[in-house]
Amino acid sequence: MVFESSKDIEIIDSSNPYHLHPSDHPSIMLVSKSLDGDNYGTWSRSVTIAPSAKDKIEFIDGSIIRPSHTNAKFSSWK
């Protein structure tokens, strides 16, 4: 397909929190050690750093409010 105008080009905003990079998939291990009761400090830092590095911490800390079911972003949020 040949793009005839700039209107045909879709720009992907990688800073958008809903953007998923091809390396973001369910089987990737973000935290290497499980919480065992004695390692809360280390585990907590890991659980915070991993999603922060991928610009996804907002989904954990509640900064991103769940969109309504009728909102176009709902399926991406889910």
C-alpha positions in Angstrom: 0.0 0.0 0.0 1.3 3.4 -0.9 0.5 6.3 1.4 -0.7 9.3 -0.7 -1.0 11.8 2.1 0.2 12.4 5.6 -3.4 11.7 6.8 -2.8 8.0 6.0 0.1 7.7 8.4 -0.7 6.4 11.8 1.6 7.8 14.4 2.2 5.6 17.5 2.7 7.6 20.7 5.0 5.4 22.8 4.5 7.7 25.8 0.8 6.8 25.9 0.2 4.5 28.9 -2.0 2.3 26.8 0.8 1.6 24.3 2.2 -1.9 24.4 5.6 -2.5 23.1 6.1 -5.9 21.3 8.3 -7.0 24.2 5.4 -6.5 26.7 3.8 -9.9 26.9 2.3 -11.9 29.7 5.1 -14.5 30.0 7.8 -11.9 30.7 9.2 -12.1 34.2 9.3 -8.7 35.7 10.2 -9.7 39.3 12.6 -12.5 39.9 11.9 -13.3 43.5 8.5 -14.1 45.0 7.3 -12.4 48.2 8.2 -14.7 51.1 7.6 -12.4 54.1 11.3 -11.7 54.8 12.1 -9.9 51.6 9.3 -7.3 51.5 11.7 -4.3 50.9 13.5 -5.8 48.0 10.3 -7.3 46.5 8.4 -4.0 46.9 11.2 -2.1 45.1 11.2 -4.6 42.3 7.4 -4.5 41.9 7.6 -0.7 41.7 10.6 -0.4 39.4 9.6 -3.0 36.8 6.3 -1.3 35.7 7.8 2.2 36.1 10.5 1.3 33.6 7.7 0.4 31.1 5.6 3.4 31.9 2.8 1.3 33.4 3.0 2.2 37.1 -0.1 4.3 36.7 -2.2 1.1 36.4 -0.9 -0.1 39.8 -1.0 3.1 41.8 -4.5 4.1 40.6 -3.4 7.2 38.7 -5.2 6.0 35.6 -8.9 5.9 36.3 -10.9 3.0 34.8 -12.8 4.3 31.8 -16.5 3.6 31.5 -17.6 0.5 29.4 -18.7 2.9 26.7 -15.4 4.7 26.4 -13.2 3.7 23.4 -10.2 3.2 25.7 -12.0 0.6 27.9 -10.8 -2.4 25.9 -7.2 -1.1 26.0 -7.4 -0.5 29.8 -8.9 -3.9 30.4 
